[in-house]
Amino acid sequence: MFYEKTVLSNGLTVITEPVDSVRSVALGIWYRVGSRDESPTQLGLTHFMEHMMFKGTEKRSVLDISMAFDAMGAELNAFTSKEYTCYYVRVLDEKLESAFEILSDMVTSSVFSKEAILSEREVVIEEIARYEDTPDEHIGDVFSEAFFPSVQLGRPIIGTRELVGSYEHADCESFFNTHYHAANASVVASGHIDHKKLVALCERFLTSMPHGTVNSRGAVDEQNRQHLATLTRPLEQAHLLIGMPGIPLGHDDRFVGAILNTILGGPMSSRLFQEVREKRGLAYAVYATTSAFMNAAQFSVYAGTRPSNLGEVLNIIYTEFLKMAEDGVSTEELERGKEYRIGNTVLANEVTPARMVSIGSCQVNGLDILSLDEVIEHYRAVTCADVKRVAAEILLAKPTVSVISPLEEAEVAELIPA
């Protein structure tokens, strides 16, 4: 086993992966709570809580926290997804205890003061405004809301101006008491670390966390999926996201799906990059991706092109979907796709933050934690028949098309191939 795992008496899970060749530790405190766990009146609250955890505790002000980590030369940050939140630090091994004590204080004793809430509301509202002014990012939310119109997976992680602007101390405290407890949490570290020492730190600083219960991940209803969603904006480009149900987290076919993504819309040799950009010059950015969740997933292709070229780009994408589903891939493409995925995976795993995130995301989602060699074996085992089978399962489904452009919805609808 390349990692060690301990579950404390209060339900907190501790995982370490030793990397003796470095002098640092990448450590994350993970919670199985994301925007998926919000009610309709709590949109963006998980992300808002991420911000508020940095805004002062019973013992420290926001400036105290910042100065302490700066004095250690540490990297401190956090991120929120639709299914989990992670608060992490990267620090020299000799500073771990001090860093861990402060990070633990932040995630257990934040005070959510009125003054901090009032100022941070404005910060997040500015973040929303910046996001909405970046259409190649905002298109993802337009797509997701059409893809999952009746479930929280379709709602934006960042929330809405109206709801974010209404959050008070009581909202933060209630959400914290509901989700931020030991059974819903994991501490994951990769780097120059001793497992027993980290367990001792967790027992010292995190045993006050109540046990609680693990957030459930039920089935996702995709029957109400919409097939067209547009926003009309005065832009120079049309931003397109087109996709259909993909391969959920933990599914046996996820390695096949990753290679399919690579061959269809990954690096410069991929089919869509060649057809859309290299041969015709219709887009600067075009790529395929999968957003995978527990019990659900979105496979999608993004392209940014001039509005006058939108119909041609759509036709090319539809054609490539059909060709891959019906004809599959060549042995040469498959081998190139495998080596690309393996190479990228190995390179990513040469830095401890990426290793910590890989292990942590698997742990918090209840998935098997695979070694690098096991991942490589799974990629090596993929066959041309596997790719063709998965391509047919995904790419022949009726897609959801989302567009942000100067065009009206009726104009976009006329451009979609039958």
C-alpha positions in Angstrom: 0.0 0.0 0.0 1.5 3.3 -1.0 -0.5 5.3 1.6 -1.5 4.9 5.2 -5.0 5.4 6.6 -6.4 5.8 10.1 -10.0 6.6 11.2 -10.2 8.4 14.5 -12.8 7.7 17.2 -14.8 10.7 16.1 -15.0 9.5 12.5 -12.3 11.7 11.0 -10.2 9.9 8.3 -6.5 10.6 8.1 -4.5 9.6 5.0 -0.8 10.1 4.3 1.4 9.4 1.3 5.1 9.6 2.1 7.4 11.3 -0.5 10.8 11.3 1.0 12.5 13.1 -1.9 10.9 16.5 -1.0 11.2 18.7 2.1 7.6 20.0 2.0 4.1 18.7 2.8 0.9 19.3 0.9 -2.0 18.9 3.3 -5.7 19.3 2.8 -8.7 19.2 5.1 -11.5 17.9 3.0 -15.2 18.1 3.5 -17.8 16.1 1.6 -20.0 19.1 1.0 -20.4 21.1 -2.2 -23.0 23.0 -4.0 -24.8 19.7 -4.6 -25.7 19.7 -0.9 -27.3 23.2 -0.9 -31.1 23.8 -0.8 -32.6 26.2 -3.4 -32.3 29.0 -0.8 -28.6 28.3 -0.1 -27.1 28.7 -3.6 -23.5 29.7 -3.3 -23.4 29.2 0.4 -20.7 26.4 0.3 -18.5 28.7 -1.7 -19.3 31.6 0.6 -18.3 29.5 3.6 -15.0 28.7 1.9 -14.3 32.5 1.9 -15.5 32.9 5.5 -13.2 30.3 6.9 -10.3 32.7 6.2 -11.9 35.7 8.0 -11.0 35.1 11.6 -11.5 32.7 14.5 -12.0 33.0 18.2 -8.2 33.3 18.6 -7.0 35.0 15.4 -8.0 37.9 13.1 -7.9 37.6 9.4 -4.6 39.5 9.4 -3.2 37.2 12.1 -3.9 34.2 9.8 -2.4 35.8 6.7 0.8 37.0 8.5 1.3 33.6 10.2 1.2 31.6 6.9 3.3 34.3 5.2 5.9 34.0 7.9 6.2 30.3 7.2 6.6 30.8 3.5 3.5 28.6 3.1 1.0 28.4 0.3 -2.6 28.6 1.7 -5.8 28.3 -0.3 -9.1 26.5 -0.7 -11.5 25.4 -3.4 -15.1 24.4 -3.7 -16.7 22.0 -6.1 -20.2 20.6 -6.6 -19.4 17.7 -4.3 -16.6 18.7 -1.9 -14.6 21.5 -0.4 -10.9 21.5 0.4 -8.8 23.8 2.6 -5.1 23.2 2.0 -1.6 24.3 2.8 1.7 23.5 1.3 4.5 24.1 3.8 8.0 23.1 4.8 8.0 19.9 6.8 9.5 21.6 9.8 6.6 24.1 9.9 3.8 21.5 9.6 2.7 21.5 13.2 2.3 25.3 13.3 0.5 25.3 9.9 -1.8 22.5 10.9 -2.8 24.1 14.2 -3.8 27.3 12.4 -5.6 25.5 9.6 -7.5 23.4 12.1 -8.5 26.5 14.1 -9.8 28.1 10.8 -12.1 25.1 10.0 -13.3 24.5 13.5 -13.5 27.9 15.2 -14.3 30.5 12.5 -16.6 33.2 14.0 -18.5 34.4 10.9 -18.5 37.9 12.2 -21.1 40.4 10.9 -18.3 42.8 9.7 -16.5 40.0 7.8 -19.8 38.8 6.2 -20.7 42.3 5.0 -17.4 42.8 3.3 -17.1 39.3 1.9 -20.5 39.4 0.3 -19.2 42.3 -1.8 -16.1 40.3 -2.7 -18.1 37.3 -3.9 -20.5 39.5 -5.8 -17.5 41.0 -7.6 -16.3 37.5 -8.3 -19.7 36.7 -9.8 -19.5 39.8 -12.0 -16.1 38.9 -13.2 -17.2 35.4 -13.9 -20.2 36.5 -15.9 -18.0 38.8 -17.9 -15.9 35.8 -18.9 -18.2 33.9 -21.4 -15.9 31.0 -22.0 -16.2 30.2 -18.3 -19.9 31.3 -17.8 -21.0 29.0 -20.6 -20.4 26.1 -18.3 -23.1 27.3 -15.9 -25.5 27.9 -18.8 -24.9 24.4 -20.0 -25.2 22.8 -16.5 -28.5 24.5 -15.8 -29.9 23.1 -19.0 -28.4 19.7 -18.4 -29.6 19.4 -14.8 -32.6 21.7 -14.6 -34.3 20.0 -11.7 -31.3 19.1 -9.4 -28.7 21.1 -7.5 -25.9 19.8 -9.8 -27.2 22.2 -12.4 -26.8 25.3 -10.2 -23.7 27.5 -10.2 -21.2 26.8 -7.5 -20.6 30.6 -7.0 -24.4 31.2 -6.4 -26.4 34.3 -7.3 -26.0 38.0 -6.4 -29.4 38.0 -4.6 -28.7 35.0 -2.4 -25.0 35.8 -1.7 -26.0 39.3 -0.8 -28.5 38.0 1.8 -26.4 35.7 3.9 -26.0 36.4 7.6 -24.2 34.9 10.5 -27.1 32.5 11.2 -26.9 31.1 7.7 -23.2 30.4 8.0 -23.5 28.9 11.5 -26.4 26.7 10.5 -24.7 25.4 7.4 -21.5 24.8 9.4 -23.3 22.8 12.0 -25.0 20.7 9.4 -22.0 19.8 7.2 -18.6 20.5 8.8 -18.2 17.5 11.1 -15.8 14.6 11.4 -17.7 11.8 9.6 -17.9 14.2 6.6 -14.2 15.2 6.8 -10.8 13.8 5.8 -7.3 15.0 6.4 -5.0 14.1 3.5 -1.3 14.8 3.2 1.4 14.0 0.6 5.1 14.8 1.0 7.8 14.5 3.7 5.5 13.3 6.5 5.2 10.7 9.2 1.7 9.1 9.5 1.8 8.7 13.2 2.8 12.3 13.7 -0.1 13.5 11.6 -2.6 11.3 13.4 -1.3 12.7 16.7 -1.8 16.3 15.4 -5.4 15.4 14.3 -6.1 13.9 17.7 -4.7 17.0 19.3 -6.5 19.6 17.2 -9.5 18.0 15.6 -11.0 15.6 18.1 -13.4 18.3 19.2 -15.2 17.9 15.9 -18.6 16.1 16.4 -19.1 12.8 14.6 -22.1 13.8 12.5 -23.2 11.9 9.4 -21.9 11.5 5.9 -23.7 13.5 3.2 -25.5 11.1 0.8 -25.2 11.0 -2.9 -28.4 9.8 -4.5 -29.5 9.0 -8.0 -29.7 12.0 -10.4 -32.7 12.5 -12.6 -31.6 13.5 -16.2 -35.0 13.0 -17.8 -35.8 16.7 -17.8 -32.6 17.6 -19.6 -33.1 20.6 -21.9 -31.6 20.5 -25.4 -31.0 24.2 -26.1 -30.0 27.1 -23.8 -28.8 30.5 -25.1 -27.8 33.9 -23.7 -27.7 36.8 -26.1 -24.8 39.1 -25.4 -23.0 41.8 -27.6 -19.8 39.7 -28.1 -17.3 39.2 -30.8 -17.4 35.4 -30.4 -20.0 32.7 -30.0 -19.1 30.5 -27.1 -20.5 27.0 -27.6 -20.7 24.0 -25.2 -22.4 20.9 -26.5 -22.7 17.6 -24.6 -24.6 14.6 -23.3 -24.5 12.2 -20.3 -21.0 10.9 -19.7 -19.2 8.5 -17.4 -19.8 9.0 -13.6 -17.1 9.0 -11.0 -15.8 5.5 -10.1 -17.3 3.9 -13.2 -15.3 1.1 -14.7 -15.3 2.9 -18.1 -13.8 6.1 -16.8 -10.3 5.2 -18.2 -11.9 4.5 -21.6 -13.7 7.8 -21.4 -10.5 9.7 -20.7 -8.9 8.2 -23.8 -12.0 9.0 -25.9 -11.8 12.6 -24.7 -8.1 12.7 -25.7 -8.6 11.3 -29.2 -11.7 13.4 -29.9 -10.8 16.8 -28.3 -7.6 16.7 -26.3 -4.1 17.7 -27.6 -3.2 19.3 -30.9 -3.3 15.9 -32.7 -6.9 15.3 -31.6 -9.7 15.1 -34.2 -11.6 18.3 -33.3 -8.4 20.4 -32.9 -7.3 19.3 -36.4 -10.7 19.7 -38.1 -11.8 22.9 -36.4 -8.6 24.8 -35.8 -5.8 23.5 -38.0 -7.6 22.7 -41.2 -10.2 25.5 -41.2 -9.1 28.1 -38.7 -12.5 28.3 -37.2 -11.6 28.5 -33.5 -8.7 29.3 -31.2 -9.9 27.0 -28.5 -11.7 23.7 -29.0 -11.6 20.7 -26.7 -13.6 17.9 -25.1 -14.0 17.3 -21.4 -16.0 15.3 -18.8 -17.4 16.7 -15.6 -17.9 13.6 -13.5 -20.0 13.4 -10.3 -21.3 10.6 -8.1 -24.1 8.9 -10.2 -23.9 11.5 -13.0 -21.6 13.1 -15.5 -21.5 15.5 -18.4 -19.4 14.8 -21.5 -19.0 18.1 -23.5 -17.1 19.9 -26.2 -16.3 23.6 -26.0 -15.5 25.9 -29.0 -15.2 29.6 -29.3 -15.8 31.0 -32.8 -17.2 34.0 -34.7 -21.0 33.9 -34.8 -20.9 33.6 -38.6 -19.0 30.3 -38.2 -21.1 28.8 -35.5 -23.2 26.6 -37.9 -20.1 25.2 -39.6 -18.4 24.4 -36.2 -21.6 22.7 -35.1 -21.7 20.5 -38.2 -18.1 19.5 -37.8 -18.6 18.5 -34.1 -21.7 16.5 -35.0 -19.9 14.8 -37.9 -16.9 13.8 -35.6 -19.3 12.5 -32.9 -21.0 10.2 -35.5 -17.7 9.1 -37.1 -16.2 8.1 -33.7 -19.4 6.3 -32.6 -19.8 4.4 -35.9 -16.2 3.8 -37.0 -14.3 3.9 -33.7 -10.6 4.7 -33.6 -7.5 3.4 -35.2 -4.8 1.5 -33.4 -2.4 4.4 -33.9 -4.8 6.9 -32.4 -5.5 4.6 -29.5 -1.8 4.1 -28.7 -1.1 7.9 -29.0 -4.1 8.6 -26.7 -2.9 6.1 -24.1 0.6 7.5 -24.0 -0.7 11.0 -23.8 -2.9 10.2 -20.8 -0.2 8.2 -19.1 2.4 10.9 -19.7 0.1 13.6 -18.3 -0.8 11.5 -15.3 2.9 10.8 -14.4 3.9 14.4 -14.8 1.0 15.6 -12.7 2.0 13.1 -9.9 5.5 14.5 -9.7 4.2 17.4 -7.5 2.8 16.8 -4.1 -0.2 19.1 -4.2 -1.6 17.2 -7.2 -1.0 13.9 -5.4 -2.8 15.2 -2.4 -5.8 16.3 -4.5 -5.9 13.0 -6.3 -6.0 11.0 -3.1 -8.3 13.5 -1.3 -10.9 13.7 -4.1 -11.1 9.8 -4.2 -11.3 9.6 -0.4 -14.0 12.2 0.0 -16.1 10.6 -2.7 -15.7 7.1 -1.3 -13.7 5.8 -4.3 -10.8 3.4 -4.4 -7.5 5.1 -4.1 -5.3 3.8 -6.9 -1.6 3.9 -7.2 0.1 5.4 -10.2 1.0 2.0 -11.5 -2.6 0.8 -11.2 -3.8 3.9 -13.1 -1.3 3.2 -15.9 -2.4 -0.5 -16.0 -6.0 0.6 -16.5 -5.0 2.9 -19.4 -2.9 0.2 -21.0 -5.9 -2.2 -20.9 -8.2 0.0 -23.0 -8.9 -1.4 -26.5 -10.2 0.0 -29.7 -13.4 -2.0 -29.1 -13.8 -0.3 -25.7 -13.5 3.2 -27.2 -16.0 2.4 -29.9 -18.5 1.0 -27.5 -18.3 3.9 -25.1 -18.3 6.4 -27.9 -21.6 4.9 -29.2 -23.1 5.0 -25.7 -22.3 8.6 -25.3 -22.0 10.4 -28.6 -25.2 9.1 -30.2 -27.4 10.6 -27.5 -29.3 13.8 -28.3 -27.1 16.6 -27.0 -27.7 19.7 -24.9 -26.4 22.7 -26.8 -25.6 25.9 -25.0 -24.4 29.2 -26.6 -23.5 32.6 -25.4 -23.4 34.9 -28.5 -25.0 37.9 -30.2 -27.5 35.5 -31.8 -31.1 35.1 -30.7 -32.2 31.6 -29.6 -34.2 31.0 -32.8 -31.1 31.8 -34.9 -29.0 29.3 -33.0 -31.7 26.7 -33.2 -31.7 26.9 -37.0 -27.9 26.2 -37.0 -28.2 22.9 -35.1 -27.9 19.8 -37.4 -31.0 17.6 -37.5 
